Amino acid sequence: MTAAQLPPVAPEVTATLVEDLSPRLRKRLDAMVTKLGTRPTHRDGDAVTIAVDDESELRLHAPGGVVATADAITCGCLLAPACVHRAAAACAAPMADPAPENTDRSTPVAPEPDSATATAPATATAPAPATEPAPDTASPPEVASPAQRAAADALWSAAAAVLEAGVDGAGAVTQSVLLRAAHTARLRHLPRAAGAALSVVTLLRAARAGDPSYRTADLVTALAELLGTAHRVGTTSGAELAEVRGRARRPYSPDGSLRLYGLFTEPVVTDSGHGGVRTWVAGSDGRLCTVGDVAPGGVGRALGVADRAVRLGDSALTHRELGRAGLAVVGATVSPDGRLGAGKGVKAVSARGVAWTELPLAALWETRPSEQAARALRSTSRYANPDGGGSDLLFLDVELLGAVRESGGVCLLALCEGGLPVRLAVADDDPALAHRDNLMLLATVPGTRLRIIGRLVPAPHPRLTLLACSHPTGEGTIDLGFDRLRRADLPDPPAPVRLAPPQPGGDGAHSPLHLLERRVEQAVTAGRAALGMLGDVTAETRRIHRAGLPTAAGLLTALCASASQRDRDLFGRLLPADTDGFATYWLTAVRYAAAVADSLCASAWEPAQEGPAAAPSVPDQEQGRAVAQTAQ
């Protein structure tokens, strides 16, 4: 049995079933989750049956596709319903989404207060006499309610417990505490923190199951997002509090009539088994929007959907056709991140597109690469506001230099404006897609000039994943995930691919920042106690100091000292570890390392200056203290 064979279970159902177990059964829970993973399953309509043994079986009833109540999981053993099997089945199943992420607003937006008062009688808004001061009607900024602060504190404590135990120790019981805290946070209207908690649980399950797509860096990011968001609930107010709370649904706001011009179409294939396409378009003002179609199905669905009609108004264009054509949209709705809504009131018809060298699309390539990278970095930052919008795409004119070998494979080296070398990597290595073959073919024509679109990859050197480019002959464009180049498409007889040796600094291996990041990841993997056993880290801190990062060195020292600190009472007995203090040091180190990495990435895109090289602007000293205060 795999998790994919079971229906998704609501997070609060899992938490309830685990909470109802006796302490003795809780100790057996992780072993039972593992055992159920080896047992056969059978699906019959909305119910899935798991054969616990030769005499009893579990049934998960999922009307509507989701197990929504604890009573929907039944067991036939003698100890039921107080058995461990029901809770184990819930823990083994995937989590259900508590609420859909995206909804299209089907009703008009209520008028703003100022627009309402504009139509009121003039006497209603007449100014006060000059002899009398106008009353101060400004209300104090909104702050979190006591219930919200309590929910955020519960999330912080649950996340700190995960950090204390590490991946190996954060079993089903620890995860259930986090699920309960996430459910409570959602009821208290804290969807951003609740979503971060569910992400942590999903990654913990992937790590413990040996999922090949799991990356420790993803769990570090999710855990830091959870801790940081939970802490900020009680320390922010007004607009910042609204950002910290987040939104359970990302509404689509009316945007009137739009004239859109197609740019390109890219395949979307996720580790969760979803597949589809995303078509990028630009408005007359250069604003980027997307039309997507993603659902369960993997790469096979991505290849098929590309030639289906877009779900937008009456347009008969397919996604690949839209990437080179245009749309006229009336009654458009757009989400904060640029996705076009397809509600009933949206009308769209096909229109003429323009070439990348014609306005308004040509203007996208006129912005300096450093400015584009700074804008994309704000969008791709690991701790950016989810509703902040923005795009992670860069539009560059480049000259191809050839392939270059890296520790992780091969990429294409190119020069952009100002002679800045840029590494162009494969967007998706799946052999069913054309990314890899196209990039290797382009590597055989050094000296070719192309207009390209790529997605920023945060790194200490300029790096993109290559998504689309102008045709090597200068006619038309190529969607590098779908269109396959042929040798006949190349301008000159292709040269054999010669791999250059790795260039110094190409993988960022010489940055001492990885010494801090490595300890941060070790804490997540093995827990606080394991990090505390490392002993003296003086050699590492000296190396970081020599690189000009004294704040990073101080954070590493404080992190390891907090991990190993255990006080004793008057009788010499060990007191409980300060999990909150360790979590604070860990969060500060994570956020500082992320800020340094972002700063190094932005500096790498700055054009080279003549004379002595300027030191990159990294957050240290006073700026480092500001980063630490933000994290705390």
Residue pairs with C-beta under 8 A, 6 or more apart in sequence:
1 36
1 37
1 38
1 39
1 40
1 41
1 50
1 92
2 37
3 92
3 93
3 94
3 205
3 209
4 94
4 273
5 41
5 43
5 48
6 41
6 48
6 50
6 60
6 89
6 92
6 93
6 94
7 46
7 48
7 60
7 62
7 65
7 66
7 67
7 93
8 62
8 65
8 66
8 67
8 93
8 94
8 95
8 96
8 97
9 60
9 66
9 67
9 73
9 90
9 93
9 94
9 95
9 96
10 66
10 67
10 68
10 69
10 95
10 96
10 98
11 95
11 96
11 98
11 179
11 182
11 183
11 198
11 201
12 179
12 180
12 183
13 67
13 68
13 69
13 70
13 72
13 73
13 90
14 87
14 90
14 91
14 95
14 176
14 179
15 176
15 177
15 179
15 180
15 183
16 70
17 70
17 73
17 86
17 87
17 90
18 26
18 29
18 87
18 90
18 91
18 172
18 173
18 176
19 176
19 180
20 70
20 82
20 87
21 29
21 82
21 84
21 87
22 82
25 83
25 84
25 87
26 173
28 84
29 84
29 87
29 88
29 91
29 171
29 172
29 173
30 171
30 172
30 173
32 84
32 85
32 88
33 88
33 91
33 92
33 172
35 88
36 50
36 52
36 58
36 85
36 88
36 89
36 92
37 92
37 209
39 50
39 51
39 52
40 50
40 51
41 48
41 49
41 50
41 51
42 48
42 49
42 51
43 49
46 61
46 62
46 63
46 64
46 65
47 59
47 60
47 61
47 62
48 59
48 60
48 62
49 57
49 58
49 59
49 60
50 57
50 58
50 59
50 60
50 89
51 57
52 58
52 75
52 76
52 77
52 85
55 76
56 75
56 76
56 77
56 78
56 85
57 75
57 76
58 73
58 74
58 75
58 76
58 85
58 86
58 89
59 73
59 74
59 75
60 67
60 72
60 73
60 89
60 93
61 67
61 72
61 73
61 74
62 72
63 72
66 96
67 73
67 90
67 93
67 96
68 96
70 86
73 86
73 89
73 90
74 80
74 81
74 86
75 81
75 83
75 85
75 86
77 83
77 85
80 86
87 172
88 172
91 172
91 175
91 176
95 179
95 198
95 201
95 202
98 183
98 186
98 194
98 198
98 248
99 186
99 191
99 248
99 249
100 249
101 249
101 250
102 249
102 250
102 252
102 335
102 339
103 249
103 250
103 251
103 252
104 252
104 333
104 341
104 342
104 343
105 251
105 252
105 253
105 254
105 333
105 341
105 343
106 343
106 344
106 345
108 254
109 253
109 254
117 124
117 125
127 134
128 134
128 135
141 237
141 238
141 239
141 241
142 237
142 238
142 241
142 242
143 237
143 241
144 152
144 233
144 234
144 236
144 241
145 188
147 188
148 188
148 189
148 190
148 233
148 245
149 233
149 234
150 188
151 181
151 184
151 185
151 187
151 188
151 190
151 193
151 233
152 185
152 190
152 193
152 229
152 230
152 231
152 233
152 234
153 230
153 234
154 180
154 181
154 184
154 185
155 178
155 181
155 182
155 185
155 190
155 193
155 194
155 197
155 226
155 230
156 227
156 230
156 231
156 580
156 583
157 181
157 579
157 580
158 174
158 177
158 178
158 180
158 181
158 197
159 178
159 197
159 200
159 223
159 226
159 227
159 230
159 583
160 227
160 579
160 580
160 582
160 583
161 170
161 174
161 177
161 579
162 170
162 174
162 178
162 200
162 204
162 223
163 223
163 523
163 524
163 527
163 528
163 579
163 582
163 583
163 586
164 527
164 528
164 577
164 579
164 582
165 174
165 527
166 523
166 524
166 525
166 526
166 527
166 528
166 530
167 204
167 207
167 208
167 219
167 524
167 525
167 526
168 208
168 525
168 526
168 527
169 527
170 204
170 208
171 208
175 201
175 204
175 205
178 197
178 200
178 201
179 197
179 198
179 201
181 197
182 193
182 194
182 195
182 197
182 198
182 201
183 194
185 191
185 193
185 194
185 197
186 194
186 248
189 245
190 233
190 245
190 246
191 245
191 246
191 247
191 248
192 229
192 244
192 245
192 246
192 247
192 386
193 226
193 229
193 230
193 233
193 244
193 246
195 246
196 222
196 225
196 226
196 229
197 226
199 222
199 225
199 226
200 219
200 222
200 223
200 226
203 214
203 218
203 219
203 222
204 219
206 213
206 214
207 214
207 216
207 219
213 271
216 521
216 524
216 525
217 521
219 524
220 520
220 521
220 524
220 590
221 382
221 383
223 524
224 382
224 383
224 587
224 590
224 591
224 594
225 382
225 383
227 583
227 586
227 587
228 383
228 587
228 591
228 631
229 244
229 246
231 587
231 632
232 240
232 244
233 241
233 244
233 245
236 243
236 244
243 385
243 387
246 386
246 387
247 387
250 335
250 336
250 337
250 387
251 335
252 333
252 334
252 335
252 339
252 341
252 343
253 333
253 334
253 335
253 336
254 331
254 332
254 333
255 332
255 333
255 334
256 331
256 332
257 328
257 329
257 330
257 331
257 332
258 283
258 289
258 327
258 328
258 329
258 332
259 283
259 284
259 326
259 327
259 328
259 329
259 351
260 281
260 282
260 283
260 289
260 326
260 327
260 328
260 329
260 351
261 281
261 282
261 283
261 284
261 326
261 353
261 354
261 360
261 361
262 279
262 280
262 281
262 321
262 322
262 323
262 324
262 325
262 326
262 327
262 353
263 280
263 281
263 282
263 288
263 323
263 356
263 361
263 453
263 468
264 279
264 280
264 323
264 453
264 467
264 468
264 477
264 479
265 277
265 278
265 279
265 280
265 306
265 319
265 320
265 322
265 323
265 479
265 481
265 482
266 277
266 278
266 279
266 280
266 427
266 467
266 468
266 479
266 481
267 275
267 276
267 277
267 299
267 302
267 303
267 306
267 428
267 433
267 481
267 482
268 274
268 275
268 276
268 277
268 278
268 292
268 294
268 302
269 275
269 298
269 299
269 302
269 428
269 430
269 433
270 294
273 296
273 297
273 298
274 294
274 295
274 296
274 297
274 298
275 294
275 295
275 296
275 297
275 298
275 299
275 300
275 301
275 302
275 305
276 292
276 293
276 294
276 295
276 297
276 301
276 302
276 305
277 292
277 293
277 294
277 302
277 305
277 306
277 319
278 290
278 291
278 292
278 294
279 290
279 291
279 292
279 310
279 319
279 320
279 322
279 323
280 288
280 289
280 290
280 323
280 393
280 453
281 288
281 289
281 290
281 291
281 322
281 326
281 327
281 340
282 288
282 289
282 360
282 361
282 364
283 289
283 360
284 360
285 360
286 360
286 363
286 364
287 338
288 338
288 391
288 393
289 334
289 338
289 339
289 340
290 338
290 339
290 340
291 310
291 311
291 312
291 319
291 322
291 339
291 340
292 339
293 305
293 308
293 310
293 311
293 319
295 301
299 430
299 432
299 433
300 432
302 433
303 432
303 433
303 482
305 319
306 318
306 319
306 320
306 482
307 318
307 319
307 320
308 318
308 319
309 315
309 316
309 317
309 318
310 317
310 318
310 319
310 322
311 342
312 327
312 329
312 340
312 342
312 346
312 348
313 327
313 329
313 342
313 346
313 347
313 348
313 349
314 347
314 348
314 349
315 322
315 327
315 348
315 349
315 350
316 350
317 325
317 327
317 350
320 479
320 482
323 477
323 479
324 353
324 476
324 477
325 350
325 351
325 352
325 353
326 350
326 351
326 352
326 353
326 354
327 348
327 349
327 350
327 351
328 348
328 349
328 350
328 351
329 340
329 346
329 347
329 348
330 346
330 347
330 348
331 345
331 346
331 347
332 340
332 341
332 346
333 340
333 341
333 343
333 345
333 346
334 340
334 341
335 341
336 387
336 388
336 389
337 387
337 389
337 390
338 389
338 391
340 346
354 360
354 361
355 361
356 362
356 365
356 451
356 470
356 477
357 451
364 395
365 395
365 396
365 397
365 451
367 395
368 417
369 394
369 396
369 416
369 417
369 418
369 420
369 422
369 462
369 605
370 602
370 605
370 606
370 607
372 394
372 395
372 396
373 394
373 456
373 462
373 601
373 602
373 605
374 602
374 605
375 390
375 391
376 390
376 391
376 392
376 393
376 394
376 455
376 456
377 456
377 458
377 598
377 601
377 602
378 384
378 388
378 390
379 388
379 389
379 390
379 391
379 392
380 392
380 456
380 458
381 458
381 594
381 598
382 594
383 591
383 594
392 455
392 456
393 453
393 454
393 455
393 456
393 467
394 453
394 454
394 455
394 456
394 464
395 451
395 452
395 453
396 416
396 417
396 422
396 451
396 452
396 454
396 464
397 416
397 417
397 449
397 450
397 451
397 452
398 414
398 415
398 416
398 422
398 424
398 449
398 450
398 451
398 452
399 414
399 415
399 447
399 448
399 449
399 450
400 412
400 413
400 414
400 442
400 443
400 445
400 446
400 447
400 448
400 449
400 450
401 413
401 414
401 415
401 421
401 446
402 412
402 413
402 443
402 446
402 497
402 498
402 500
403 410
403 411
403 412
403 413
403 440
403 443
403 497
403 498
403 499
403 500
404 410
404 411
404 412
404 413
404 423
404 499
404 500
404 502
404 503
404 506
405 499
405 500
405 501
405 502
406 423
406 502
406 506
406 507
407 502
407 507
407 509
408 507
409 426
410 440
410 443
410 499
411 423
411 424
411 425
411 426
411 439
411 463
412 423
412 424
412 425
412 439
412 442
412 443
412 466
413 421
413 422
413 423
413 424
413 500
414 421
414 422
414 423
414 424
414 450
414 452
415 421
415 422
416 422
416 462
417 607
418 607
418 608
419 607
419 608
420 462
420 605
420 607
420 608
421 461
421 462
422 462
422 463
422 464
423 461
423 462
423 463
423 464
423 506
424 439
424 452
424 454
424 464
424 465
424 466
425 457
425 463
425 464
425 465
425 466
426 435
426 436
426 439
426 465
426 466
427 435
427 455
427 465
427 466
427 467
427 480
427 481
428 435
428 481
429 435
429 436
433 481
433 482
434 480
434 481
434 482
434 483
434 484
434 485
435 466
435 480
435 481
437 484
437 485
438 478
438 480
438 483
438 484
438 485
439 466
439 480
440 497
441 485
441 487
441 490
441 494
442 448
442 450
442 469
442 472
442 485
443 497
444 490
444 494
444 495
444 496
444 497
445 472
445 490
445 491
445 492
445 494
445 495
446 495
448 472
448 490
448 491
450 469
450 470
450 472
451 469
451 470
452 464
452 466
452 468
452 469
452 470
453 467
453 468
453 469
454 464
454 465
454 466
454 467
455 464
455 465
455 467
456 463
456 464
457 463
457 464
457 465
458 597
458 598
458 601
459 508
459 601
459 604
460 505
460 508
460 511
460 597
460 600
460 601
460 604
461 505
461 506
461 508
461 604
462 604
462 605
466 480
467 479
467 480
467 481
468 477
468 478
468 479
468 480
469 477
469 478
469 480
470 476
470 477
470 478
471 477
471 478
471 489
472 485
472 489
472 490
472 491
473 489
473 491
478 485
487 494
504 510
508 514
511 547
511 600
512 543
512 544
512 546
512 547
512 549
512 552
513 544
513 549
513 552
513 593
513 596
513 597
513 600
515 540
515 543
515 544
515 556
516 544
516 552
516 555
516 556
516 589
516 592
516 593
517 593
519 531
519 534
519 537
519 556
519 559
519 560
519 589
520 559
520 586
520 589
520 590
520 593
522 530
522 531
522 534
523 530
523 531
523 559
523 563
523 586
528 563
528 577
528 579
528 582
529 563
529 577
531 559
531 560
531 563
531 564
532 560
532 563
532 564
532 565
533 564
534 560
534 563
537 556
537 557
537 560
540 556
541 553
541 554
541 556
541 557
542 553
544 550
544 552
544 553
544 556
545 553
548 615
548 618
548 620
549 596
549 618
549 620
550 620
550 621
551 592
551 619
551 620
551 621
551 624
551 625
551 628
552 592
552 593
552 596
552 620
552 624
555 585
555 588
555 589
555 592
555 628
556 589
558 585
559 582
559 585
559 586
559 589
562 578
562 581
562 582
562 585
563 582
565 577
565 578
566 574
566 575
566 577
567 574
567 575
568 574
568 575
569 575
584 632
587 631
587 632
588 627
588 628
588 631
588 632
590 631
591 627
591 628
591 630
591 631
592 619
592 624
592 627
592 628
592 631
595 619
595 627
596 618
596 619
596 620
599 616
599 617
599 618
599 619
600 616
600 618
602 617
603 616
603 617
603 618
604 616
619 626
619 627
